[in-house]
Every structure is written in structure tokens, then in C-alpha cells.
């Protein structure tokens, strides 16, 4: 048996209508315990109405070493932002 | 003053106060961050319930009585909590066993107390039921995890259940004031909860692959103010600030 409990990522929806947001991580032996722990660690000041837990190992993250090829190509393509249109004054709230 | 009602409120509240104080000792000392905060959350729930009871008791007592004076300035013999809740945190299994053996009783009690003819007691019970339902779930889950876990956790859990079993029967002892108030529909006749209690506990212990102790020798005395040797140390710790700096506030 492993000595340490696996790590879980905790997502909490703070209000109905909002999306679940990443709140942090904690240790738990299984999903049920992760939910109970998340309830105690992250929602004790009534921060939430719904909790998702995902074992951290199931998350595939991008490698910071690849940030160059992943993200830099977008930096010089400012035309992908819709900032070159002049909007008539009558159109508000764009 | 309604002496019966006052004493009965202390009987209800002291279990929450002393049990909460025991759990609070784990603050910063729990086996892991997650269980540490879970135990102290439960402790805070119990203190919240204690405050509601003591505010009511202070009203009944009148004079300069406050929730704080009732909580902190009584002598050991004046506390009416059952012996179970004052038992120390020998290890995490003991903490969990004590909590579970109390939580099952606590929930059964509140489920009856919510129908009390006394509106304040009924309101406190209704509010507390949600909290205590979670307490039973938390402690019950842990009894199962440790009982049905590794060989070592099983042994420790069994030792804790065996060690605390002798304090369970006192939960169902009916004091004079409780009897009088139960007849008026204000208090709960706890002797009637006994059968369901032992059924619930037995079925969970079996699920946790634990052996239900067969001992028929039970300790009692807490409700009459006669406590185990652990109580004095607990009170010394709990009352220190109010005794050293009377009337101090945060």
C-alpha cells in the first residue's frame, strides 16, 4: 500500500449559474473521501453549492518547456483580435 | 427559575461543549490537514450548538449569568456531560470511535427533540440536525475505513471501540429532570432510543468487520457530575483563560 493518499484537484461552483472553478488540491484515499475533505477544507465559509473532484493524475497538463511553440505563435497575430474595426458611435456595449 | 429546564439544558449542552473541546484539541494536531480541519469543523458545529443552549440557559437563570459564565465558570461536579465525550484522544481511532458512538446517539436525540413543546429547544434541534447528520456520516465512514482497512488500523479501531464501549450505556440513563420534562413533552426520554442506537451501531461495526463488544459492565456518573480522571485536565485547559483573566474578551 502506498504511504501517501493520492492527490485530488477540487473544483467548486460558488453559485448556481457560474462555472466550477479550480479551488486547490488535497489528499484523500478515494473519491468519496475527497468530496468530504473538499467540503471541509474549501466550503466551510459557504463558498459553494457544488463540488467536483478529479484525481490529479488524470489531468494532462501542457509542459512549460513547450510554451514557445504552443503560445508564442499567437503573439504576433494581433489581427486575431477584433481591434481593427472602427465602430459607429451608435453601437454601444460592444 | 425553572430549575428542571435549566439542568436539562446543561445536560444537553455539556455533551456538545466537552465533546467539542476534545475535538478542538486536534486543531493543528490532526493526522493530516484534511482530517484536522474536518474535526475542528465538527468541533465548531458543537460549540455553536452549545452557545444556543447556554444563551437560553442564561436567560432562564437570570442575574448576571451569561453563556460564557455557564461554559467556563462551573466546577467539575457541576458539568453534566456523559463520560464518553470527555475521554481523551489517545489516537485517531479513539477520536473517531468516541465521536461515532456519540454522534449516533446525538442524531437520534435531536430527531426527537425537534418535536419538543419548548419552542427554543425545538428550534435548536432543527438547526443542529443538519450538522449532526454530517457528523455521523464523517465518523461512521472513518470507522468503516479504519475497521476494514489495514491490519494495524483494524486493531486500533477495535481497541478504541472496546475501550469506549463501557461508556455507551450511560447515554440512555434518564435523569430526574429529564423524566419530568419528557412527561411534559419538553424533554426526550432517552431510554427509548437505546434499542435503535445499538441496532445502528451494531450494523455499522459489522460492516466495518469489527466485533461488537459483549461486555455488560458499564460506567456511569457523568450526568450526576461524577466524572473520570480526565475531566479535570480538560477543564483546567478549557477554563484557564477565564480563571486567569476573569471577564476577558477577545
Interface residues (C-beta under 8 A of the other chain):
Chain A: X1 X5 X26 X27 X28 X29 X32 X33 X36 X37 X40 X41 X44
Chain B: X32 X33 X34 X35 X37 X38 X41 X137 X138 X141 X145 X150
